[in-house]
Amino acid sequence: MPTPSEPTAAIATRVERVRLKELKLLDKNARFMAPGPFQRLVDNLP
């Protein structure tokens, strides 16, 4: 089996059925940045 550092490594996943009422928002969203830090990141890209 490939190691996680190899590009062909599989990611373990599973499918679950849950009621919409059971879903919860995350306290911290890894895909969101405040405008200030985001602009600094953009400005530092070559």
Biopython code that builds the backbone (N, CA, C, O; Angstrom):
import numpy as np
from Bio.PDB.StructureBuilder import StructureBuilder

atoms = [
    (1, "MET", "N", (0.851, -1.195, 0.000)),
    (1, "MET", "CA", (0.000, 0.000, 0.000)),
    (1, "MET", "C", (0.887, 1.244, 0.000)),
    (1, "MET", "O", (1.892, 1.268, 0.710)),
    (2, "PRO", "N", (0.546, 2.281, -0.776)),
    (2, "PRO", "CA", (1.362, 3.494, -0.829)),
    (2, "PRO", "C", (1.352, 4.232, 0.503)),
    (2, "PRO", "O", (0.393, 4.145, 1.269)),
    (3, "THR", "N", (2.421, 4.950, 0.764)),
    (3, "THR", "CA", (2.474, 5.778, 1.971)),
    (3, "THR", "C", (1.741, 7.082, 1.695)),
    (3, "THR", "O", (1.561, 7.447, 0.534)),
    (4, "PRO", "N", (1.312, 7.797, 2.743)),
    (4, "PRO", "CA", (0.555, 9.045, 2.532)),
    (4, "PRO", "C", (1.316, 10.096, 1.730)),
    (4, "PRO", "O", (0.691, 10.958, 1.112)),
    (5, "SER", "N", (2.647, 10.049, 1.723)),
    (5, "SER", "CA", (3.400, 11.053, 0.977)),
    (5, "SER", "C", (3.429, 10.771, -0.514)),
    (5, "SER", "O", (3.787, 11.649, -1.299)),
    (6, "GLU", "N", (3.059, 9.564, -0.921)),
    (6, "GLU", "CA", (3.033, 9.234, -2.335)),
    (6, "GLU", "C", (1.756, 9.760, -2.978)),
    (6, "GLU", "O", (0.680, 9.665, -2.387)),
    (7, "PRO", "N", (1.864, 10.317, -4.191)),
    (7, "PRO", "CA", (0.695, 10.905, -4.836)),
    (7, "PRO", "C", (-0.445, 9.929, -5.085)),
    (7, "PRO", "O", (-1.595, 10.347, -5.219)),
    (8, "THR", "N", (-0.147, 8.641, -5.149)),
    (8, "THR", "CA", (-1.199, 7.666, -5.428)),
    (8, "THR", "C", (-1.849, 7.120, -4.160)),
    (8, "THR", "O", (-2.690, 6.224, -4.233)),
    (9, "ALA", "N", (-1.469, 7.646, -3.008)),
    (9, "ALA", "CA", (-2.016, 7.151, -1.748)),
    (9, "ALA", "C", (-3.521, 7.411, -1.684)),
    (9, "ALA", "O", (-3.996, 8.471, -2.091)),
    (10, "ALA", "N", (-4.250, 6.447, -1.179)),
    (10, "ALA", "CA", (-5.704, 6.578, -1.049)),
    (10, "ALA", "C", (-6.050, 7.339, 0.227)),
    (10, "ALA", "O", (-5.341, 7.244, 1.229)),
    (11, "ILE", "N", (-7.113, 8.071, 0.182)),
    (11, "ILE", "CA", (-7.613, 8.778, 1.361)),
    (11, "ILE", "C", (-8.785, 7.972, 1.890)),
    (11, "ILE", "O", (-9.715, 7.652, 1.150)),
    (12, "ALA", "N", (-8.737, 7.648, 3.173)),
    (12, "ALA", "CA", (-9.828, 6.888, 3.773)),
    (12, "ALA", "C", (-11.055, 7.789, 3.897)),
    (12, "ALA", "O", (-10.986, 8.857, 4.505)),
    (13, "THR", "N", (-12.159, 7.364, 3.327)),
    (13, "THR", "CA", (-13.399, 8.134, 3.399)),
    (13, "THR", "C", (-14.550, 7.200, 3.721)),
    (13, "THR", "O", (-14.432, 5.979, 3.617)),
    (14, "ARG", "N", (-15.659, 7.797, 4.112)),
    (14, "ARG", "CA", (-16.870, 7.016, 4.327)),
    (14, "ARG", "C", (-18.074, 7.907, 4.053)),
    (14, "ARG", "O", (-18.002, 9.131, 4.170)),
    (15, "VAL", "N", (-19.154, 7.286, 3.696)),
    (15, "VAL", "CA", (-20.398, 7.999, 3.434)),
    (15, "VAL", "C", (-21.341, 7.698, 4.586)),
    (15, "VAL", "O", (-21.536, 6.544, 4.967)),
    (16, "GLU", "N", (-21.922, 8.759, 5.133)),
    (16, "GLU", "CA", (-22.886, 8.592, 6.220)),
    (16, "GLU", "C", (-24.147, 9.366, 5.893)),
    (16, "GLU", "O", (-24.098, 10.421, 5.260)),
    (17, "ARG", "N", (-25.263, 8.840, 6.325)),
    (17, "ARG", "CA", (-26.526, 9.561, 6.209)),
    (17, "ARG", "C", (-26.837, 10.178, 7.570)),
    (17, "ARG", "O", (-26.855, 9.493, 8.593)),
    (18, "VAL", "N", (-27.079, 11.482, 7.556)),
    (18, "VAL", "CA", (-27.430, 12.183, 8.796)),
    (18, "VAL", "C", (-28.597, 13.112, 8.506)),
    (18, "VAL", "O", (-28.806, 13.537, 7.370)),
    (19, "ARG", "N", (-29.333, 13.412, 9.523)),
    (19, "ARG", "CA", (-30.437, 14.369, 9.380)),
    (19, "ARG", "C", (-29.853, 15.778, 9.313)),
    (19, "ARG", "O", (-28.875, 16.085, 9.994)),
    (20, "LEU", "N", (-30.455, 16.624, 8.494)),
    (20, "LEU", "CA", (-29.974, 17.994, 8.372)),
    (20, "LEU", "C", (-29.943, 18.700, 9.724)),
    (20, "LEU", "O", (-29.059, 19.519, 9.977)),
    (21, "LYS", "N", (-30.890, 18.391, 10.579)),
    (21, "LYS", "CA", (-30.947, 19.014, 11.902)),
    (21, "LYS", "C", (-29.732, 18.664, 12.749)),
    (21, "LYS", "O", (-29.410, 19.387, 13.692)),
    (22, "GLU", "N", (-29.047, 17.557, 12.426)),
    (22, "GLU", "CA", (-27.891, 17.120, 13.204)),
    (22, "GLU", "C", (-26.588, 17.776, 12.763)),
    (22, "GLU", "O", (-25.584, 17.689, 13.470)),
    (23, "LEU", "N", (-26.591, 18.429, 11.606)),
    (23, "LEU", "CA", (-25.382, 19.072, 11.120)),
    (23, "LEU", "C", (-25.080, 20.320, 11.933)),
    (23, "LEU", "O", (-25.989, 21.047, 12.333)),
    (24, "LYS", "N", (-23.791, 20.564, 12.176)),
    (24, "LYS", "CA", (-23.364, 21.727, 12.958)),
    (24, "LYS", "C", (-22.303, 22.492, 12.186)),
    (24, "LYS", "O", (-21.475, 21.898, 11.497)),
    (25, "LEU", "N", (-22.333, 23.816, 12.306)),
    (25, "LEU", "CA", (-21.303, 24.642, 11.699)),
    (25, "LEU", "C", (-20.010, 24.486, 12.485)),
    (25, "LEU", "O", (-20.033, 24.317, 13.704)),
    (26, "LEU", "N", (-18.890, 24.542, 11.790)),
    (26, "LEU", "CA", (-17.598, 24.491, 12.455)),
    (26, "LEU", "C", (-17.291, 25.841, 13.095)),
    (26, "LEU", "O", (-17.657, 26.884, 12.552)),
    (27, "ASP", "N", (-16.624, 25.825, 14.237)),
    (27, "ASP", "CA", (-16.219, 27.074, 14.873)),
    (27, "ASP", "C", (-15.172, 27.793, 14.026)),
    (27, "ASP", "O", (-15.151, 29.021, 13.955)),
    (28, "LYS", "N", (-14.299, 27.003, 13.383)),
    (28, "LYS", "CA", (-13.245, 27.582, 12.565)),
    (28, "LYS", "C", (-13.300, 26.948, 11.183)),
    (28, "LYS", "O", (-13.200, 25.728, 11.050)),
    (29, "ASN", "N", (-13.458, 27.774, 10.158)),
    (29, "ASN", "CA", (-13.533, 27.294, 8.790)),
    (29, "ASN", "C", (-12.173, 27.481, 8.131)),
    (29, "ASN", "O", (-11.719, 28.613, 7.966)),
    (30, "ALA", "N", (-11.525, 26.400, 7.755)),
    (30, "ALA", "CA", (-10.189, 26.470, 7.164)),
    (30, "ALA", "C", (-10.195, 27.151, 5.799)),
    (30, "ALA", "O", (-9.132, 27.532, 5.308)),
    (31, "ARG", "N", (-11.340, 27.312, 5.183)),
    (31, "ARG", "CA", (-11.408, 27.943, 3.862)),
    (31, "ARG", "C", (-11.709, 29.432, 3.937)),
    (31, "ARG", "O", (-11.864, 30.079, 2.901)),
    (32, "PHE", "N", (-11.794, 29.982, 5.123)),
    (32, "PHE", "CA", (-12.140, 31.393, 5.277)),
    (32, "PHE", "C", (-10.984, 32.148, 5.896)),
    (32, "PHE", "O", (-10.381, 31.679, 6.861)),
    (33, "MET", "N", (-10.669, 33.312, 5.353)),
    (33, "MET", "CA", (-9.679, 34.208, 5.946)),
    (33, "MET", "C", (-10.303, 35.594, 6.024)),
    (33, "MET", "O", (-11.040, 36.008, 5.130)),
    (34, "ALA", "N", (-10.004, 36.294, 7.090)),
    (34, "ALA", "CA", (-10.456, 37.676, 7.212)),
    (34, "ALA", "C", (-9.809, 38.493, 6.090)),
    (34, "ALA", "O", (-8.735, 38.129, 5.612)),
    (35, "PRO", "N", (-10.436, 39.580, 5.666)),
    (35, "PRO", "CA", (-9.902, 40.361, 4.539)),
    (35, "PRO", "C", (-8.454, 40.838, 4.718)),
    (35, "PRO", "O", (-7.681, 40.799, 3.761)),
    (36, "GLY", "N", (-8.075, 41.280, 5.906)),
    (36, "GLY", "CA", (-6.712, 41.781, 6.141)),
    (36, "GLY", "C", (-5.643, 40.716, 5.915)),
    (36, "GLY", "O", (-4.759, 40.906, 5.079)),
    (37, "PRO", "N", (-5.706, 39.596, 6.643)),
    (37, "PRO", "CA", (-4.717, 38.538, 6.429)),
    (37, "PRO", "C", (-4.737, 37.995, 4.996)),
    (37, "PRO", "O", (-3.688, 37.654, 4.447)),
    (38, "PHE", "N", (-5.917, 37.915, 4.395)),
    (38, "PHE", "CA", (-5.999, 37.427, 3.013)),
    (38, "PHE", "C", (-5.254, 38.363, 2.074)),
    (38, "PHE", "O", (-4.510, 37.905, 1.206)),
    (39, "GLN", "N", (-5.444, 39.665, 2.235)),
    (39, "GLN", "CA", (-4.762, 40.627, 1.366)),
    (39, "GLN", "C", (-3.261, 40.556, 1.568)),
    (39, "GLN", "O", (-2.511, 40.658, 0.597)),
    (40, "ARG", "N", (-2.795, 40.383, 2.807)),
    (40, "ARG", "CA", (-1.360, 40.248, 3.056)),
    (40, "ARG", "C", (-0.806, 39.007, 2.366)),
    (40, "ARG", "O", (0.289, 39.038, 1.806)),
    (41, "LEU", "N", (-1.569, 37.913, 2.408)),
    (41, "LEU", "CA", (-1.166, 36.702, 1.720)),
    (41, "LEU", "C", (-1.042, 36.947, 0.213)),
    (41, "LEU", "O", (-0.049, 36.564, -0.406)),
    (42, "VAL", "N", (-2.051, 37.584, -0.365)),
    (42, "VAL", "CA", (-2.043, 37.876, -1.797)),
    (42, "VAL", "C", (-0.861, 38.776, -2.145)),
    (42, "VAL", "O", (-0.187, 38.550, -3.150)),
    (43, "ASP", "N", (-0.603, 39.794, -1.325)),
    (43, "ASP", "CA", (0.494, 40.727, -1.592)),
    (43, "ASP", "C", (1.853, 40.042, -1.518)),
    (43, "ASP", "O", (2.797, 40.487, -2.171)),
    (44, "ASN", "N", (1.976, 38.973, -0.741)),
    (44, "ASN", "CA", (3.259, 38.281, -0.593)),
    (44, "ASN", "C", (3.494, 37.209, -1.649)),
    (44, "ASN", "O", (4.588, 36.651, -1.726)),
    (45, "LEU", "N", (2.490, 36.915, -2.458)),
    (45, "LEU", "CA", (2.687, 35.936, -3.528)),
    (45, "LEU", "C", (3.488, 36.571, -4.663)),
    (45, "LEU", "O", (3.275, 37.737, -4.996)),
    (46, "PRO", "N", (4.406, 35.810, -5.257)),
    (46, "PRO", "CA", (5.222, 36.378, -6.346)),
    (46, "PRO", "C", (4.408, 36.685, -7.586)),
    (46, "PRO", "O", (4.953, 37.164, -8.580)),
]
sb = StructureBuilder()
sb.init_structure("model")
sb.init_model(0)
sb.init_chain("A")
sb.init_seg("    ")
for serial, (resi, resn, name, xyz) in enumerate(atoms, 1):
    if name == "N":
        sb.init_residue(resn, " ", resi, " ")
    sb.init_atom(name, np.array(xyz, "f"), 0.0, 1.0, " ", f" {name:<3s}", serial, name[0])
structure = sb.get_structure()
